[in-house]
Each structure stands twice: as structure tokens, then as C-alpha cells.
Amino acid sequence: MTAIVDRTYPRQLHPFHAILLAGTIPLFLGATLSDVAYASSYQVQWVNFASWLIAGGLLFGGLALLCALIGLFRADHGGRRPAYVLLLVVIFVLGFINALVHAKDAWASMPTGLVLSGIVTVMAIAATWIGFSAFQARGER
């Protein structure tokens, strides 16, 4: 008697996509911490740091969104969740609005910039969590 074992291996997150997705967290977190530093010290340079970090987060997030869209429409996407792509779109839109808020005068960007930075950071952490948890091994025990 012959036993046939059908093993399915989970589709892995592409390394480029993983780097981009994970890179959004330190960039948006750095922007949030820069906003907190500005709120406590009123040194205008902290808002400039936050603006650059947000721009980097948008770059990484936009490229991660592009990778997620490509993965969503591929034939062998292996159970990609459209909610993950939607979350990346929301992060990009809120991050862009945050960049526009930070483009104003330093005094005018607070407290809206701080609140938006915090929201985008939490959402980036959630998107990274969802993005990496979508590729867990599924099998029978």
C-alpha cells in the first residue's frame, strides 16, 4: 500500500515586499517621536525631521502598496487579503495628508500633525502584522 502525502507550503512574502512593509514602522514611528520632541521643546528642526521621515514612510508605504496590489492580482496569490491592501491605501492617504499638514508652519502643524503621525504609526504596525501573519503554515494535524 502506498501513501500519498500532499504537502502544501505557504507562499512566502517576497523579500522586497517584506523590507518595504517593515520599513514603514521605524519611519512613521520616528516621525511621531519627532512630533513629540517638537511638542515638548518647540525646536522647529523637529518638524523638519518629521517631514522627511513621513516622506520616507510614504515612499516605503507606496512601494509596499504597489507590491501588495501586484500580489493581489496575481493568479497564485495564495490567500491574499484585500483588507490588507485597503489598510495600506488608508495608510498612504493619511500619511499624505500628514505630509501636507507638516508642510505648514511648525506652529500650525500642531497638534494635528502629532495626532495624524500617531494614527499612521499604529496603522503601519497593524498593516505589518497583518502582512506577515497572512503567510502562516496551514496544514492538517
C-alpha positions as CSV (number, residue, x, y, z in Angstrom):
1,M,0.0,0.0,0.0
2,T,1.3,3.4,-1.0
3,A,0.6,6.6,1.0
4,I,0.5,9.8,-0.9
5,V,1.2,12.9,1.1
6,D,0.2,16.2,-0.4
7,R,2.2,18.9,1.3
8,T,1.4,22.5,0.6
9,Y,3.9,25.1,1.6
10,P,2.7,28.6,2.4
11,R,3.5,31.2,-0.1
12,Q,6.2,33.4,1.4
13,L,6.1,37.2,1.4
14,H,8.6,38.4,-1.2
15,P,11.8,39.8,0.5
16,F,11.5,43.2,-1.3
17,H,7.9,43.5,-0.2
18,A,8.8,42.4,3.4
19,I,11.6,45.0,3.6
20,L,9.3,47.8,2.4
21,L,6.5,46.8,4.7
22,A,8.7,46.5,7.7
23,G,10.5,49.7,6.9
24,T,7.3,51.8,7.3
25,I,7.3,51.3,11.0
26,P,10.6,53.0,12.0
27,L,10.0,55.8,9.6
28,F,6.5,56.7,10.8
29,L,7.5,56.0,14.4
30,G,10.4,58.3,14.0
31,A,8.0,61.0,12.7
32,T,5.8,60.5,15.7
33,L,8.7,60.8,18.1
34,S,9.9,63.9,16.3
35,D,6.5,65.4,16.7
36,V,6.6,64.6,20.4
37,A,10.0,66.2,20.7
38,Y,8.7,69.3,19.0
39,A,5.7,69.5,21.3
40,S,8.0,69.4,24.3
41,S,10.8,71.6,23.1
42,Y,9.4,73.9,20.3
43,Q,12.6,73.4,18.3
44,V,11.5,73.9,14.7
45,Q,14.0,71.4,13.4
46,W,12.0,68.5,14.9
47,V,9.1,69.3,12.5
48,N,11.6,69.2,9.6
49,F,12.8,65.8,10.7
50,A,9.2,64.6,11.0
51,S,8.5,65.8,7.4
52,W,11.4,63.9,6.0
53,L,10.6,60.8,7.9
54,I,7.0,61.0,6.7
55,A,8.3,61.4,3.1
56,G,10.4,58.2,3.6
57,G,7.4,56.4,5.1
58,L,5.3,57.4,2.2
59,L,7.9,56.1,-0.3
60,F,8.2,52.8,1.5
61,G,4.5,52.5,2.0
62,G,3.7,53.4,-1.6
63,L,6.1,50.7,-2.9
64,A,4.7,48.2,-0.4
65,L,1.2,49.1,-1.6
66,L,2.4,48.5,-5.2
67,C,3.8,45.1,-4.3
68,A,0.6,44.2,-2.5
69,L,-1.5,45.2,-5.5
70,I,0.7,43.1,-7.7
71,G,0.4,40.2,-5.3
72,L,-3.4,40.6,-5.1
73,F,-3.9,40.4,-8.8
74,R,-1.5,37.5,-9.5
75,A,-3.1,34.2,-10.2
76,D,-1.2,32.4,-7.4
77,H,-1.7,35.0,-4.7
78,G,-2.3,32.3,-2.1
79,G,-5.0,33.8,0.0
80,R,-4.1,37.4,0.0
81,R,-6.5,39.6,1.9
82,P,-8.0,42.6,0.2
83,A,-8.3,44.2,3.7
84,Y,-4.5,44.3,3.9
85,V,-4.3,46.2,0.6
86,L,-7.1,48.5,1.8
87,L,-5.2,49.2,5.0
88,L,-2.1,50.1,3.0
89,V,-4.2,52.5,0.9
90,V,-5.6,54.2,4.0
91,I,-2.1,54.5,5.5
92,F,-0.9,56.1,2.3
93,V,-3.8,58.6,2.1
94,L,-3.5,59.5,5.8
95,G,0.3,59.7,5.5
96,F,-0.1,62.1,2.5
97,I,-2.5,64.3,4.5
98,N,0.0,64.2,7.4
99,A,2.8,65.3,5.0
100,L,0.6,68.2,3.9
101,V,-0.1,69.2,7.5
102,H,3.6,69.1,8.2
103,A,4.3,71.3,5.2
104,K,2.6,74.2,7.0
105,D,4.3,76.4,9.5
106,A,5.7,74.5,12.6
107,W,3.2,76.2,14.9
108,A,0.3,75.5,12.6
109,S,1.1,71.8,12.2
110,M,0.5,71.0,15.9
111,P,-1.4,69.2,17.4
112,T,-3.0,67.8,14.1
113,G,0.4,66.6,12.9
114,L,1.1,64.7,16.1
115,V,-2.3,63.0,16.1
116,L,-2.0,62.0,12.5
117,S,1.5,60.7,13.0
118,G,0.4,58.6,15.9
119,I,-2.6,57.2,13.9
120,V,-0.4,56.4,10.9
121,T,2.2,54.7,13.1
122,V,-0.4,52.5,14.7
123,M,-1.9,51.6,11.4
124,A,1.5,50.8,9.9
125,I,2.2,48.4,12.8
126,A,-1.2,46.8,12.2
127,A,-0.5,46.5,8.4
128,T,2.8,44.9,9.0
129,W,1.3,42.5,11.5
130,I,-1.4,41.5,9.0
131,G,1.0,41.4,6.1
132,F,3.4,39.0,7.9
133,S,0.7,36.9,9.6
134,A,-1.1,36.2,6.2
135,F,1.6,33.7,5.4
136,Q,1.4,31.2,8.3
137,A,1.6,27.5,7.6
138,R,-1.7,25.8,7.0
139,G,-1.8,22.1,7.4
140,E,-3.6,19.1,9.0
141,R,-2.5,17.7,12.3
